[in-house]
Amino acid sequence: MSDSYYDPKDLRNFGKITEWQKELGEKFFDWYGAVFAEGALSAREKSLIALAVAHSESCPYCIDAYSKDALQRGISKEEMMEAVHVAGAIKSGATMVHSVQMMNKVNKLSM
């Protein structure tokens, strides 16, 4: 019995998603590779963005993968945590900005 719903060993099997749908799986990995290639953003910057998004999406596999990737790219612990705080602030802000919709609806219904 696993202690967690998520098994860290599953991350090693990510490449196997092509087994059940080879064409689409390969297209995904081609696109994924192109996204993370050097471009207007460096691979280091993309790794930091990926780490922050991994946290906002609550993906333990991505958090593991991009924590390791960030360390390998020389990203400091402080930079990682700051990026996670940015992701948290955006996610919290996205939640709070919807309160305007609630306020508008309540005001309309209260008329």
Secondary structure by P-SEA (a helix, b strand, c coil): cccccccccccccccccccccaaaaaaaaaaaaaaaccccccaaaaaaaaaaaaaaaccaaaaaaaaaaaaaacccaaaaaaaaaaaaaaaaaaaaaaaaaaaaaaaaaac
